Amino acid sequence: MLNKFPLWKNIMVFLVIAIGFFYALPNLYGEDPALQISGTHGTELDQKTVDSIKNTLDAKNISGNYEFENSQLLIRFKNTDEQLAAREIVSKSLSDNYIVALNLAPATPEWMRNLGMHPLKLGLDLRGGVHFLMEVDMDEAMKKIRTQIVNDFRTELRNNNLRLSAIKAENDYVLVEFRDENTRDEAVTLLSKKQQDFAVVAQDIGDKYCLRATMTPAKLSAVRTNAVDQNINIIRNRVNELGVAEPLVQRQGADRLVVELPGVQDTARAKEILGATATLEFRLVDSTADIQAAAAGHVPAGCEVINDAKGYPVVVQKQVILTGDHIVDASSSADENGRPQVNISLDSRGGSIMSEFTKDNIGKPMGTNFIEFVVLPTEDPNAPQPGQPGYKPKFKKVERMINVATIQARLGTNFRITGLDSPKEAHNLALLLRAGALIAPIQIVEERTIGPSLGQQNISNGLRAMLYGVGFLCVFMVIYYKAFGLIANLALLFNLVLLVGVMSLIPGATMTLPGIAGIVLTLGMAIDANVLIYERIREEIRQGRPIQQAINEGYARAFVTIADSNITSFITALILFMVGTGAVKGFALVLMIGLASSMFTAVTACRAVVNIIFGGRNLKKLSI
């Protein structure tokens, strides 16, 4: 029978639309003004601190809904006035080891959150938040890479019994000096095979037998790219570790990265969320050195003095065993005697380095050095300031020995740090290690705060524009196509609900102001599909075909044109999504989802409604 769907197809249409409505529901609940409180610099937020915060706010007659989970506290308030007043009170009552950030928390009921239902994620232009443009210090990154290369070359030559006199790295090359020509030539042959990313050649400098290993252009480019990419991953881990919702961390240009924290309104606290521009190093401690003499400046050759957290000097070797960028996981626990420890997992390369080093150093103490790069203020008032073109930050290196432990056995990709004073110290150390070590210091060169009022204004203007556009479309369809116009408007509603539902389901999808423009464009194209179908039905009726046959032919013959139009538009949107960034990417994502949902609603859902109302009936006239 013409214009009749089988039962399974009608059920499928109903289920798809019902699921779309179901997952779009959380967007009706809005957001609550909130405070997000968590520990920083390794400090843990515990229940005692939470109770203290609650008592402090209760004393000021400020009530809120407290949600404490995973050492993070979220306090929801009824309005922004209470939120701002609570922020001032809590900030004064807590030390600098805690982050108190303004936030906007989704007001979705708990049962919805348990089912994985979440509202549509809004970008900075709609929700407000903090935007940072950060620059990686490539000079410091290259300095660390050169140090690592020198260590790798020295280890490689030593493992093959090739003794060297001296080794140094400058710019993009390594210069190695040997005592005789034969050893030098053997080293050239060895390193040419082992170090494929270097051009290794023999070079005599005066009466010295040397080899010069120069980084290939591809290697040099990869080193610079990896320095930024690694910092991006670590910054993302730090933000996630501290619980900032829906952060955006992405590369911009050769040595810069963009960090966006939606919902966070406090720029100063947002900087703390990113944490110090710090790195970690594992070094061997010289336990035979005279501490008093070293503190007075008489340091053994090849060593230096670094103070611990309490200010006591520790003599360590200058050679770095391993840096924190090889750590992939860290957790605190207790050993077999109930004493606190930190379990560390390294990547494969880091495990190999640690294994080779520790097999000959069992019983010796190893220290974990925590390094911060503090930005120095610009002394010249005429020099470019932060955020201005040409600004280059200057850093001061601050080191602190956070742990010294004895190497008890040959270590590999998994080992543990013992000798800690308390479980809290173990937890704090694990947090620092897990948050990652930046391969090079970074500096905020631009910061921008977008207030929630501006975000709300953007939402209001965007929704108003969308409602006006949809309203005009609906009125036109009803006037021009009568009953079929009402069906097209119903399909338009289904399309909008499906689009919002799918966007709410996708973890990384974010709605921005250009995304609202994408919704308006999608709805217009969805109406265009209905217009093509209806005009085709009209044409079939004018040619004298029966009503049922005209409806069937209208949908069948218009489908090819609709599919062709949507497929070409989808390909264009896909290219925009692949090569675009930011707002362009968000627009493309909305457009792709909208095109897919409009194909379903205009061709299948709308046809199902038409079949239910008009299918199988002996009609003499059609309201179209």
RAUR-V578154 format. One record per backbone hydrogen bond with DSSP energy under -1.0 kcal/mol. NH is the residue of the N-H (numbers start at 1). CO is the residue of the C=O. Records with the same first field share a line. If there is no record, write none. Layout:
NH: CO  CO
This chain:
10: 6
11: 7
12: 8
13: 9
14: 10
15: 11
16: 12
17: 13
18: 14
19: 15
20: 16
21: 17
22: 18
23: 19
24: 20
25: 21
27: 24
28: 25
29: 26
32: 105
34: 103
35: 75
36: 101
37: 73
38: 99
40: 97
43: 40
50: 46
51: 47
52: 48
53: 49
54: 50
55: 51
56: 52
57: 53
58: 54
59: 55
61: 58
62: 57
65: 76
67: 74
69: 72
72: 69
73: 37
74: 67
75: 35
76: 65
77: 33
83: 79
84: 80
85: 81
86: 82
87: 83
88: 84
89: 85
90: 86
91: 87
92: 88
93: 89
94: 90
98: 95
99: 38
101: 36
103: 34
105: 32
107: 30
113: 109
114: 110
116: 113
117: 112
123: 511
126: 123
127: 123
128: 124
129: 450
130: 261
131: 448
132: 259
133: 446
134: 257
135: 443
136: 255
137: 441
138: 136
141: 137
142: 138
143: 139
144: 140
145: 141
146: 142
147: 143
148: 144
149: 145
150: 146
151: 147
152: 148
153: 149
154: 150
155: 151
156: 152
157: 153
158: 154
159: 155
161: 158
162: 157
165: 177
166: 177
168: 175
170: 173
173: 170
174: 213
175: 168
176: 211
177: 166
178: 209
184: 180
185: 181
186: 182
187: 183
188: 184
189: 185
190: 186
191: 187
192: 188
193: 189
194: 190
195: 191
198: 195
199: 214
201: 212
203: 210
205: 208
208: 205
210: 203
211: 176
212: 201
213: 174
214: 199
215: 172
216: 197
220: 216
221: 217
222: 218
223: 219
224: 220
225: 221
226: 222
227: 223
228: 224
229: 225
230: 226
231: 227
232: 228
233: 229
234: 230
235: 231
236: 232
237: 233
238: 234
239: 235
240: 236
241: 237
242: 238
243: 240
244: 239
248: 260
250: 258
252: 256
257: 134
258: 250
259: 132
260: 248
261: 130
263: 128
264: 261
270: 266
271: 267
272: 268
273: 269
274: 270
278: 276
279: 371
281: 369
282: 322
283: 367
285: 365
286: 315
287: 285
289: 286
294: 290
295: 291
296: 292
297: 294
298: 293
299: 297
303: 300
304: 316
306: 314
308: 312
311: 308
314: 306
316: 304
317: 284
318: 302
321: 282
322: 282
324: 280
326: 323
327: 324
328: 345
329: 345
331: 343
333: 341
335: 339
338: 335
341: 333
342: 417
343: 331
344: 415
345: 329
346: 413
347: 326
351: 347
352: 348
353: 349
354: 350
355: 351
356: 352
357: 353
358: 354
359: 355
361: 358
363: 407
364: 361
366: 405
367: 283
368: 403
369: 281
370: 400
371: 279
372: 398
373: 277
374: 396
376: 394
383: 380
388: 385
391: 388
396: 374
398: 372
400: 370
401: 307
402: 368
405: 366
407: 364
415: 344
417: 342
426: 422
427: 423
428: 424
429: 425
430: 426
431: 427
432: 428
433: 429
434: 430
435: 431
438: 278
443: 135
445: 133
446: 133
448: 131
450: 129
455: 451
456: 452
457: 453
458: 454
459: 455
460: 456
461: 457
462: 458
463: 459
464: 460
465: 461
466: 462
467: 463
468: 464
469: 465
470: 466
471: 467
472: 468
473: 469
474: 470
475: 471
476: 472
477: 473
478: 474
479: 475
480: 476
481: 477
482: 478
484: 481  623
486: 482
487: 483
488: 484
489: 485
490: 486
491: 487
492: 488
493: 489
494: 490
495: 491
496: 492
497: 493
498: 494
499: 495
500: 496
501: 497
502: 498
503: 499
504: 500
505: 501
506: 502
511: 121
516: 512
517: 513
518: 514
519: 515
520: 516
521: 517
522: 518
523: 519
524: 520
525: 521
526: 522
527: 523
528: 524
529: 525
530: 526
531: 527
532: 528
533: 529
534: 530
535: 531
536: 532
537: 533
538: 534
539: 535
540: 536
541: 537
542: 538
543: 539
544: 541
545: 540
550: 546
551: 547
552: 548
553: 549
554: 550
555: 551
556: 552
557: 553
558: 554
559: 555
562: 558
563: 559
564: 560
565: 561
566: 562
567: 563
568: 564
569: 565
570: 566
571: 567
572: 568
573: 569
574: 570
575: 571
576: 572
577: 573
578: 574
579: 575
580: 576
584: 581
586: 582
587: 583
588: 584
589: 585
590: 586
591: 587
592: 588
593: 589
594: 590
595: 591
596: 592
597: 593
598: 594
599: 595
600: 596
601: 597
602: 598
603: 599
604: 600
605: 600
606: 601
608: 604
609: 605
610: 606
611: 607
612: 608
613: 609
614: 610
615: 611
617: 614
619: 617
624: 622
